[in-house]
Amino acid sequence: RMTHLGFDLAARLEGRMVDDNGRVVSEESLNRDRARLLAFYQRMDARGIPAGGERSLRLFV
C-alpha cells in the first residue's frame, strides 16, 4: 500500500509523514480514517447509493 511506502520513505529520510494541514499522520490516525470511511460507505450502500456508483458520482462530483 502507498501508506506503507510513505512511512518507509519518511523513516529512511528521518522525516515524518504529514497531512495537508501539517499534522503528523500515524498508523492509528489512518486506521481511524479507514473505519470512518467504511462506516460511511456502508450507510450509503444501505440507502442504495454504493460507493463509486452512478448515484454517488452525481452526489459528489
Protein Blocks (a to p, Z undefined) as FASTA:
>chain_A
ZZlmmmmmmmmnopadddfkopacdfklmmmmmmmmmmmmmmmmmnopaghiaklmmmmZ
Z
